Amino acid sequence: MVWCSSCGTNIIRPDNVDGKICCSLCGRVLDEDNFSQEPQFTKNASGQSQLSGRYMKTIQAEYSLSRERTRNEAYDGICHIMNALNIDGGDSIANAALNIYTIALERNFTRGRRRELVQAACLYITCRVNKKPYLLIDFSEHLRMNVYVLGAVFLQLCQLLSLVEHPIVKNPVDPSLFIHRFTDRLFGGRKPIVARTALLLVASMKRDWMQTGRKPSGICGVALYVSALAHGLKCSKSEITKVVHICEATLTKRLIEFENTESGGLTIDEFNTKAEEDEKEENMISPSTGLNDCRINELISEPKELICEHKGSGEPPFALSLCKSCYGYFIKLSGGLNKGSEPPAFQRAEMERKMAEENAAENQDTLTLH
């Protein structure tokens, strides 16, 4: 499977013509690999002749014995990481990660890099595709490696696989995916009440623009801390920071930001009542009923061409030039378009504008009196 950034779709069977991998829908050249059947020789730095290029696999023998042994070792390493991090999915996840590792191996990506880092990067890509609740820092903590080193390998691997424009790299990670996992690690078992309240807090923070430009671990930390205290559970900031992998200063900043929102001044009963009302209103939102805002209602009712990843599939626009599935994902990720506050930058600009108007009015009154 190859991601085409031109038409925004996953190409299951790309066209392979003269060493060029092309999109079967739009025809864009995604990768080019020139090769020749005749051996060529070049001179190295010492002046000796050596064979140029590398051997390609044939139909008779897809993998050599050494290559098969390398793949088996990679499979064992991937399974070891999965067992250490309790990643479910079994062979479906392990084989998908192994396929990515095989592509990296064929393109000499493993040369000069530790195989554990490449295996972890392949497994992390698979977890992102299958929406598994695991962060890159979880893998670096298991490998006892710097997270920035592992992140560099991950980005380089995405560039090699032409995944830079893929949604798994460009789209932000939904913090709601990690709530249940962090709750289990924090309290040593499932706490449905705490997890549900934390999910409602995450949705509220999305509507108040707290997720914008911030890591999902910080949003999850605030939601779990507030939810635990609201239900009378003993939980300190240090316990939260150890689980979600953030520092205490970051948690304090997110708490102050949440305190300044409308939901930050409500009791737990008032917050649950408000969350139920918001959930009912979001479920009633559709292109036929529209939103409270007239401008957004015009955007929803206006028929436009799809701009999502299903562009060209023939599906009709559902709302905001998105199909029904992509619109549902957008509402879930952003917290909805309704019942939320204005962006912080807009609030600051409005406050400065009002202060400027008041100062101008005061100066005008002063000039009138004189």
C-alpha positions in Angstrom: 0.0 0.0 0.0 1.3 3.4 -1.0 0.0 6.8 0.0 -0.6 9.3 -2.8 -0.5 12.9 -1.6 -2.0 14.2 -4.9 -5.4 12.5 -4.7 -5.2 11.8 -0.9 -5.9 8.0 -1.0 -4.1 4.8 -0.2 -3.2 3.0 -3.4 -3.4 -0.8 -2.7 -2.0 -1.8 -6.1 0.2 1.0 -7.6 1.4 0.7 -11.2 5.0 -0.3 -11.7 6.3 0.8 -15.1 10.0 1.0 -16.0 11.1 1.1 -12.3 8.6 3.9 -11.6 5.8 3.5 -9.0 2.8 5.5 -10.2 -0.6 6.2 -8.7 -3.3 4.1 -10.4 -5.9 6.9 -10.0 -4.1 10.2 -10.9 -0.9 8.8 -12.5 1.5 10.7 -10.3 5.0 9.2 -10.0 5.4 8.3 -6.4 8.8 6.7 -6.5 11.5 6.1 -9.1 14.0 3.3 -8.9 16.2 3.0 -11.9 18.0 -0.4 -12.3 19.9 -2.2 -15.0 20.4 -5.9 -15.7 24.0 -5.4 -16.8 26.7 -5.2 -14.1 28.5 -1.9 -13.8 31.8 -1.2 -12.0 33.1 2.0 -10.4 36.4 3.0 -8.8 36.5 3.6 -5.1 38.7 6.1 -3.2 41.7 3.7 -3.4 41.4 3.3 -7.1 40.1 -0.3 -7.1 37.2 -1.4 -9.2 34.1 -2.5 -7.4 30.6 -3.6 -8.4 28.1 -0.7 -8.5 24.6 -0.9 -7.3 22.9 -3.7 -5.5 21.2 -7.0 -6.4 17.5 -7.1 -6.7 15.4 -10.0 -5.6 14.2 -12.5 -8.2 11.0 -14.5 -8.6 12.9 -17.8 -8.0 14.3 -16.8 -4.7 12.5 -13.9 -3.0 14.7 -13.7 0.0 18.2 -15.1 0.7 18.9 -17.1 3.8 20.6 -14.2 5.5 17.8 -11.9 4.6 15.2 -14.4 5.9 17.2 -14.7 9.1 17.3 -10.9 9.5 13.5 -10.8 9.0 13.0 -13.5 11.6 15.2 -11.6 14.1 13.2 -8.4 13.3 9.9 -10.2 13.9 11.2 -11.5 17.3 12.2 -8.0 18.2 8.9 -6.5 17.3 7.0 -9.2 19.3 9.3 -8.4 22.3 8.4 -4.7 22.2 4.7 -5.6 21.8 4.9 -7.9 24.9 6.8 -5.3 26.9 4.2 -2.6 26.2 1.2 -4.9 26.3 0.2 -4.0 22.7 -2.7 -6.2 21.7 -3.5 -7.2 18.1 -1.2 -10.3 17.8 0.1 -11.3 14.4 -1.9 -8.7 12.6 0.0 -5.9 14.2 3.4 -7.7 14.2 3.1 -8.7 10.5 2.2 -5.2 9.5 5.2 -3.8 11.3 7.4 -6.5 9.8 6.2 -5.5 6.3 7.3 -1.9 7.0 10.6 -3.2 8.3 11.1 -5.3 5.2 10.7 -2.2 3.0 13.2 -0.3 5.1 15.6 -3.2 4.9 15.3 -3.4 1.1 16.0 0.3 0.8 19.1 0.1 3.1 17.4 2.2 5.8 18.7 0.0 8.5 22.4 0.7 7.7 24.0 3.0 10.3 20.9 2.7 12.6 20.2 0.5 15.5 17.8 -2.2 14.6 15.8 -1.7 17.8 15.1 1.9 16.8 13.9 0.9 13.3 11.7 -1.9 14.7 10.2 0.5 17.2 9.5 3.1 14.5 7.9 0.5 12.3 5.7 -0.7 15.2 4.8 2.9 16.1 3.6 3.6 12.6 1.5 0.5 12.7 0.0 1.6 16.1 -0.8 5.1 14.6 -2.6 3.5 11.6 -4.6 1.1 13.9 -5.3 3.9 16.5 -3.5 2.2 19.3 -3.1 4.3 22.5 0.7 4.5 22.6 3.0 7.5 22.4 6.5 7.6 21.0 7.9 8.2 24.5 6.5 4.8 25.6 8.8 3.1 23.0 11.8 5.3 23.9 11.3 4.5 27.6 11.3 0.8 26.9 14.4 1.0 24.7 16.0 3.4 27.2 16.8 5.8 24.3 16.3 9.5 23.9 12.9 10.2 22.5 14.3 12.7 20.1 16.6 10.1 18.6 13.7 7.7 18.1 11.6 10.6 16.8 14.2 11.4 14.2 14.2 7.8 13.0 10.4 7.8 12.8 10.4 11.0 10.7 13.1 9.7 8.4 11.2 6.4 7.9 8.0 8.3 7.1 9.9 10.3 4.5 11.3 7.1 3.0 7.8 5.6 2.9 6.3 8.8 1.4 4.1 9.2 4.5 5.0 12.9 5.2 1.6 14.0 3.9 -0.3 11.0 5.3 -2.9 11.7 8.0 -1.0 9.7 10.6 1.7 12.3 10.5 -0.2 15.5 9.8 -3.3 15.0 11.9 -3.1 15.5 15.6 -3.4 12.6 18.0 -6.8 12.4 19.7 -6.2 12.5 23.5 -9.3 10.4 24.1 -7.5 7.3 22.9 -5.1 7.3 25.9 -7.7 7.9 28.7 -8.5 4.3 29.5 -4.9 3.2 29.3 -3.7 5.9 31.6 -6.6 5.2 34.0 -5.6 1.5 34.2 -2.0 2.4 34.9 -2.9 5.1 37.4 -5.4 3.3 39.6 -4.3 -0.3 39.0 -7.7 -1.3 37.4 -10.6 0.1 35.4 -12.5 3.0 36.9 -15.3 3.6 34.5 -16.6 6.7 36.3 -13.2 8.4 36.3 -12.6 7.5 32.7 -16.0 8.8 31.6 -15.5 12.1 33.4 -12.0 12.4 32.0 -13.4 11.9 28.4 -16.0 14.6 29.0 -13.3 16.9 30.3 -11.2 16.2 27.2 -14.2 17.1 24.9 -14.7 20.3 26.9 -11.1 21.3 26.6 -11.3 20.6 22.8 -14.2 23.0 22.5 -12.2 25.6 24.5 -9.2 25.3 22.2 -6.9 23.9 24.8 -5.8 21.0 22.6 -4.5 23.3 19.8 -0.7 23.3 19.7 -0.4 21.0 22.8 0.7 17.4 23.3 -2.1 14.9 24.1 -0.3 13.8 27.2 -0.8 17.2 28.9 -4.5 17.2 28.1 -4.9 13.7 29.4 -3.0 14.5 32.6 -5.3 17.5 33.4 -8.4 15.4 32.6 -7.4 12.5 34.8 -6.2 14.7 37.7 -9.4 16.8 37.8 -11.6 13.7 37.3 -9.9 11.8 40.2 -10.2 14.7 42.6 -13.9 15.2 41.6 -14.7 11.6 42.5 -12.8 11.7 45.8 -9.8 9.6 44.8 -6.4 10.4 46.3 -4.1 11.3 43.4 -1.1 13.6 43.5 0.5 15.6 40.7 3.6 13.5 40.8 1.6 10.3 40.2 0.0 11.9 37.2 3.3 13.1 35.7 4.9 9.6 36.0 2.0 8.0 34.1 1.5 10.5 31.3 5.2 11.5 30.9 5.0 15.2 31.5 6.6 17.5 34.1 4.7 19.0 37.0 5.2 22.6 35.6 3.3 21.6 32.4 0.5 20.0 34.4 0.2 23.2 36.5 0.0 25.4 33.3 -2.7 23.2 31.8 -4.6 23.3 35.1 -4.5 27.1 35.1 -5.7 27.2 31.5 -8.6 24.9 32.4 -9.4 27.0 35.4 -9.9 30.1 33.1 -12.5 28.3 31.0 -16.2 28.2 31.6 -16.1 24.5 32.7 -13.4 25.2 35.2 -15.8 27.0 37.5 -18.5 24.3 37.6 -19.1 21.6 40.2 -19.0 18.0 39.1 -22.8 17.8 39.0 -23.1 21.0 37.0 -20.4 19.8 34.6 -22.1 16.4 34.0 -25.4 18.2 33.3 -23.8 20.6 30.9 -21.9 17.7 29.2 -25.1 15.8 28.7 -26.8 18.8 27.2 -23.9 19.4 24.8 -23.9 15.7 23.8 -27.6 15.8 23.0 -27.2 19.0 20.9 -24.2 17.5 19.0 -26.2 14.4 18.3 -29.0 16.5 16.9 -26.6 18.4 14.6 -27.0 17.5 10.9 -27.0 19.3 7.6 -30.8 19.3 7.7 -31.1 20.8 11.2 -28.1 23.0 11.0 -26.1 24.7 13.8 -27.0 27.7 15.9 -24.5 29.9 14.0 -26.0 31.1 10.8 -22.7 31.4 9.0 -21.8 27.8 9.8 -25.3 26.7 8.8 -24.6 28.3 5.3 -21.3 26.4 5.1 -23.0 23.1 5.9 -26.0 23.5 3.6 -23.9 24.7 0.7 -23.1 21.8 -1.7 -19.4 21.6 -2.4 -16.8 19.2 -3.7 -15.2 16.8 -1.2 -11.9 18.0 0.2 -11.3 15.0 2.5 -9.3 11.9 1.7 -12.3 10.4 0.0 -12.2 12.9 -2.8 -13.1 11.4 -6.1 -14.8 8.4 -4.6 -18.3 9.5 -5.6 -19.6 10.0 -2.1 -21.8 13.1 -1.7 -20.7 15.9 0.6 -22.2 15.6 4.1 -21.1 18.8 5.8 -18.3 21.3 5.5 -17.3 19.7 2.2 -16.6 16.4 4.1 -18.1 13.0 3.7 -20.1 11.6 6.5 -17.3 9.5 8.0 -14.7 12.3 7.9 -17.2 14.8 9.3 -17.9 12.5 12.3 -14.1 12.1 12.8 -13.7 15.9 12.7 -16.5 16.5 15.2 -15.0 13.8 17.5 -11.4 15.2 17.2 -12.3 18.9 17.5 -15.1 18.6 20.1 -17.6 20.1 17.7 -18.3 23.5 16.3 -20.9 24.5 18.8 -21.0 25.4 22.6 -17.3 26.4 22.6 -15.5 29.6 23.4 -13.7 31.7 20.8 -10.0 31.0 20.2 -7.6 32.6 22.7 -6.0 34.8 20.1 -9.4 36.1 19.0 -10.3 36.8 22.7 -7.1 38.8 23.2 -7.6 40.7 20.0 -11.2 41.6 21.0 -10.0 42.6 24.5 -7.4 44.9 23.0 -9.9 46.4 20.5 -12.4 47.1 23.3 -9.7 48.7 25.5 -8.6 50.8 22.5 -12.2 52.0 22.0 -12.6 52.8 25.6 -9.4 54.8 25.7 -10.4 56.7 22.6 -13.8 57.5 24.1 -12.2 58.7 27.3 -9.7 60.9 25.4 -12.6 62.3 23.3 -14.6 63.1 26.5 -11.5 64.8 28.0 -11.1 67.0 24.9 -14.8 67.9 24.9 -14.6 69.1 28.5 -11.6 71.3 27.8 
